């Protein structure tokens, strides 16, 4: 075999090898880009989920606070009408509203990724429950005041955590 034929064969083999290597590198690079894109999309979905969850949590906590204030107002009216404080029965509408509001917070707070925020919301809900279970008007009023003050800190923390997801 003459040398030009060998060089031709060698060039063909080198060219084919280079072409195969380039195709493999392009496919690998494309696959790597797809993985990065997929990971970025998952991260953004998780961030969007947390943003939505935190906004829902703000509303849910606000609903609980609004309801316990309304319940305490109804309790005061009943107490002034002569009923014993710890024997006052709530109207079904308020009782069911409170149950649903507390349930909503319990569900939504478990979706929150931030451990500290979950804990302080749970602590706030415990204080709200104590305000509803108080044995006297003074105890209920005191517990509601503490819960209201604590809620300001909770709302600030929700805002802080929420801003991290933007």
C-alpha positions as CSV (number, residue, x, y, z in Angstrom):
1,X,0.0,0.0,0.0
2,X,1.4,3.3,-0.9
3,X,1.8,6.2,1.7
4,X,-0.9,8.4,0.2
5,X,-3.5,5.7,0.8
6,X,-2.3,5.3,4.4
7,X,-2.4,9.0,4.9
8,X,-5.9,9.1,3.4
9,X,-7.0,6.2,5.7
10,X,-5.4,7.9,8.7
11,X,-7.1,11.2,7.9
12,X,-10.5,9.5,7.5
13,X,-10.1,7.8,10.9
14,X,-8.9,11.0,12.6
15,X,-11.7,13.0,11.0
16,X,-14.4,10.5,12.0
17,X,-13.0,10.3,15.5
18,X,-13.0,14.0,15.8
19,X,-16.5,14.2,14.5
20,X,-17.7,11.5,17.0
21,X,-15.9,13.2,19.9
22,X,-17.5,16.6,18.9
23,X,-21.0,15.1,18.7
24,X,-20.5,13.3,22.1
25,X,-19.3,16.6,23.7
26,X,-22.2,18.5,22.3
27,X,-24.7,15.9,23.5
28,X,-23.1,15.8,27.0
29,X,-23.1,19.6,27.2
30,X,-26.7,19.7,26.1
31,X,-27.6,17.1,28.7
32,X,-25.7,19.1,31.4
33,X,-27.6,22.3,30.4
34,X,-30.9,20.5,30.6
35,X,-30.1,19.2,34.1
36,X,-29.1,22.7,35.3
37,X,-32.3,24.2,33.7
38,X,-34.4,21.5,35.4
39,X,-32.8,22.1,38.8
40,X,-33.3,25.9,38.3
41,X,-36.9,25.4,37.5
42,X,-37.4,23.1,40.6
43,X,-35.7,25.7,42.8
44,X,-37.9,28.5,41.4
45,X,-41.1,26.4,41.9
46,X,-40.1,25.8,45.5
47,X,-39.5,29.5,46.0
48,X,-42.8,30.4,44.4
49,X,-44.5,27.7,46.6
50,X,-42.9,29.3,49.7
51,X,-44.0,32.8,48.7
52,X,-47.6,31.7,48.2
53,X,-47.5,29.7,51.5
54,X,-46.2,32.7,53.4
55,X,-48.9,35.0,52.0
56,X,-51.5,32.4,52.9
57,X,-50.0,32.1,56.4
58,X,-50.3,35.9,56.9
59,X,-54.0,35.8,55.9
60,X,-54.7,32.7,58.1
61,X,-53.0,34.2,61.2
62,X,-54.8,37.5,60.6
63,X,-58.1,35.6,60.4
64,X,-57.4,33.9,63.7
65,X,-56.6,37.1,65.4
66,X,-59.7,38.8,64.1
67,X,-61.9,35.9,65.3
68,X,-60.4,35.8,68.8
69,X,-61.0,39.6,69.1
70,X,-64.6,39.1,68.0
71,X,-65.1,36.1,70.3
72,X,-63.7,38.1,73.2
73,X,-66.1,41.0,72.4
74,X,-69.0,38.5,72.4
75,X,-67.8,37.1,75.7
76,X,-67.6,40.5,77.3
77,X,-71.2,41.3,76.1
78,X,-72.4,38.0,77.5
79,X,-70.5,38.5,80.8
80,X,-71.9,41.9,81.2
81,X,-75.4,40.5,80.6
82,X,-74.8,38.2,83.7
83,X,-73.2,35.0,82.4
84,X,-70.2,33.6,84.1
85,X,-67.1,34.1,82.0
86,X,-65.9,30.5,81.8
87,X,-69.5,29.2,81.1
88,X,-70.2,31.4,78.1
89,X,-71.2,29.4,75.0
90,X,-70.2,30.8,71.7
91,X,-72.7,31.0,68.8
92,X,-72.2,28.1,66.4
93,X,-71.0,30.5,63.7
94,X,-68.2,31.9,65.8
95,X,-67.2,28.5,67.2
96,X,-67.1,26.9,63.7
97,X,-65.3,30.0,62.3
98,X,-62.6,29.7,65.0
99,X,-62.2,26.0,64.5
100,X,-61.7,26.5,60.7
101,X,-59.3,29.5,61.2
102,X,-57.1,27.5,63.6
103,X,-57.2,24.5,61.3
104,X,-56.1,26.6,58.4
105,X,-53.1,28.0,60.3
106,X,-52.2,24.5,61.4
107,X,-52.2,23.2,57.9
108,X,-50.5,26.2,56.2
109,X,-47.8,26.5,58.9
110,X,-46.5,23.0,58.2
111,X,-45.7,24.0,54.6
112,X,-43.4,26.7,55.8
113,X,-39.7,25.8,55.2
114,X,-38.3,28.1,57.9
115,X,-38.2,26.2,61.2
116,X,-38.0,29.4,63.4
117,X,-41.0,30.9,61.7
118,X,-43.0,27.7,62.2
119,X,-42.2,27.7,65.9
120,X,-43.1,31.3,66.6
121,X,-46.4,30.9,64.7
122,X,-47.2,27.8,66.7
123,X,-46.4,29.7,69.9
124,X,-48.7,32.5,68.8
125,X,-51.5,30.1,68.1
126,X,-51.0,28.6,71.6
127,X,-51.4,32.1,73.1
128,X,-54.5,32.7,71.0
129,X,-56.0,29.4,72.3
130,X,-55.2,30.5,75.8
131,X,-57.0,33.8,75.3
132,X,-60.1,31.8,74.3
133,X,-59.8,29.4,77.2
134,X,-59.3,32.0,79.9
135,X,-61.2,31.6,83.1
136,X,-61.8,35.4,83.6
137,X,-62.2,38.6,81.7
138,X,-59.0,39.9,83.1
139,X,-57.0,36.8,82.1
140,X,-58.6,36.8,78.6
141,X,-57.8,40.4,78.1
142,X,-54.2,40.0,79.3
143,X,-53.7,37.0,77.1
144,X,-55.2,38.7,74.1
145,X,-52.9,41.7,74.7
146,X,-49.8,39.5,74.8
147,X,-51.0,37.6,71.7
148,X,-51.6,40.8,69.8
149,X,-48.1,42.1,70.7
150,X,-46.5,38.8,69.7
151,X,-48.5,38.8,66.4
152,X,-46.7,42.0,65.4
153,X,-43.3,40.2,65.7
154,X,-44.7,37.2,63.8
155,X,-45.9,39.3,61.0
156,X,-42.5,41.0,60.8
157,X,-40.8,37.6,60.7
158,X,-43.2,36.4,58.0
159,X,-42.3,39.5,56.0
160,X,-38.6,38.9,56.5
161,X,-38.8,35.3,55.4
162,X,-41.0,36.3,52.5
163,X,-38.5,38.8,51.2
164,X,-35.8,36.1,51.1
165,X,-37.8,34.3,48.4
166,X,-37.9,37.2,46.0
